[in-house]
């Protein structure tokens, strides 16, 4: 896995659902330029599609990074379609148009790069997320995150 330059953070993001649609989850890791985990998050957007969950991960990861004061983001997500839609004038499916608008609005505030994460990297991220989520999520507690340990806001 290639690391970002000094002053940039890496957002390793993913989302998935059990079914089309089904119970969905979105989450990610925010790491610095030497791959130290700065924060982790996850949430359960309800009964959604896999693609919706991936858009949710990008939105929440970007939003949390901005709230933590980061203005240079290298965003890695396991869906080339998500990157294509965010980088284009397209809106995608009506089910996630609102998220696309919110992602684009958030990214106007920062310098960013988008990259597709490949299967080998996803496996590393999944293991890393499971190992670090408990500790890192505790660091996200604030008035905006009333119960970060359960993923509810």
C-alpha positions in Angstrom: 0.0 0.0 0.0 1.4 3.4 -1.0 1.4 6.0 1.7 0.4 9.7 1.3 2.9 12.5 1.5 3.7 14.3 4.7 0.7 16.6 5.6 -1.8 14.3 4.0 -4.1 11.8 5.6 -5.2 8.5 4.1 -8.9 7.5 4.3 -9.3 3.8 3.8 -13.1 3.4 3.3 -15.6 0.7 2.5 -19.2 -0.2 2.8 -21.3 -3.3 2.2 -24.7 -4.7 2.5 -26.2 -8.2 3.1 -28.5 -8.3 0.1 -29.7 -5.9 -2.6 -30.8 -4.0 -0.5 -30.1 -5.4 2.9 -28.6 -4.5 6.3 -25.7 -2.2 5.4 -22.6 -1.0 7.1 -20.0 1.8 6.3 -16.7 2.5 7.9 -13.1 3.4 7.6 -9.7 4.3 8.9 -8.0 7.7 8.9 -4.2 7.3 8.9 -1.3 9.7 8.7 1.6 9.6 6.3 3.4 6.9 8.3 0.2 4.7 8.5 -0.6 5.4 12.1 -4.3 5.2 12.7 -5.7 8.6 13.8 -9.3 7.6 13.9 -11.8 5.0 12.9 -15.5 5.0 12.3 -18.4 2.9 11.4 -22.1 3.2 11.1 -25.1 1.3 10.0 -27.2 3.3 7.5 -30.1 0.8 7.7 -31.6 -1.3 4.9 -29.5 -0.1 1.9 -27.6 -1.2 -1.1 -23.9 -2.0 -1.3 -23.2 1.1 -3.4 -25.1 3.4 -1.0 -23.0 2.0 1.9 -19.8 2.9 0.0 -21.0 6.4 -0.7 -21.9 6.7 3.0 -18.4 5.7 3.9 -16.9 8.4 1.6 -19.2 11.0 3.0 -18.7 10.2 6.7 -14.9 9.7 6.3 -14.6 13.1 4.6 -16.9 14.8 7.1 -15.0 13.4 10.1 -11.6 14.3 8.6 -12.7 17.9 8.1 -14.1 18.1 11.6 -10.7 16.9 12.9 -9.0 19.7 10.9 -7.5 17.8 8.0 -7.4 19.6 4.7 -5.5 17.2 2.5 -7.0 13.8 2.0 -6.1 10.8 0.0 -9.3 8.8 -0.2 -9.3 5.1 -1.0 -12.5 3.3 -1.6 -13.3 -0.1 -2.9 -15.5 1.0 -5.7 -14.5 2.5 -9.0 -18.1 3.5 -9.7 -18.1 5.7 -6.6 -14.9 7.5 -7.7 -16.2 7.9 -11.3 -19.5 9.5 -10.1 -17.8 11.8 -7.5 -15.3 12.9 -10.2 -17.9 13.5 -12.9 -21.0 15.7 -13.4 -23.2 12.5 -13.1 -25.6 12.1 -10.2 -26.0 8.4 -10.2 -29.0 6.6 -8.9 -31.7 8.6 -7.0 -31.1 6.5 -3.9 -27.7 8.1 -3.3 -27.9 11.4 -5.1 -28.1 13.3 -1.9 -24.9 11.6 -0.7 -23.1 12.6 -3.9 -24.1 16.2 -3.4 -22.9 16.1 0.2 -19.6 14.5 -0.8 -18.9 17.0 -3.5 -19.8 19.9 -1.1 -17.5 18.5 1.6 -14.6 18.0 -0.9 -14.8 21.6 -2.1 -13.3 22.5 1.3 -10.2 20.4 1.0 -7.5 19.2 -1.4 -8.1 15.5 -2.2 -7.1 12.5 -4.3 -9.4 9.6 -5.0 -8.1 6.0 -5.6 -9.7 2.6 -6.0 -8.6 0.1 -3.4 -7.9 -3.3 -4.7 -8.9 -6.6 -3.1 -5.5 -7.3 -1.5 -5.6 -3.9 0.2 -9.2 -4.4 1.3 -8.3 -7.5 3.3 -5.6 -5.6 5.1 -8.0 -2.8 5.8 -10.6 -5.1 7.2 -8.2 -6.7 9.6 -6.8 -3.4 10.6 -10.2 -1.9 11.1 -11.3 -4.7 13.4 -8.1 -4.5 15.4 -8.1 -0.7 15.8 -11.7 0.3 15.8 -12.3 -0.1 19.6 -9.4 2.2 20.6 -9.6 4.7 17.8 -13.4 5.2 17.9 -13.1 6.1 21.6 -11.0 9.0 20.5 -13.8 10.3 18.4 -16.2 10.9 21.3 -17.4 14.4 21.3 -20.7 16.3 21.5 -21.3 15.4 17.9 -20.9 11.6 18.5 -22.9 10.8 21.6 -22.3 7.0 21.4 -19.4 6.4 19.0 -18.8 2.9 20.3 -22.1 1.6 19.0 -21.9 3.6 15.7 -25.0 5.7 16.5 -24.9 9.5 16.5 
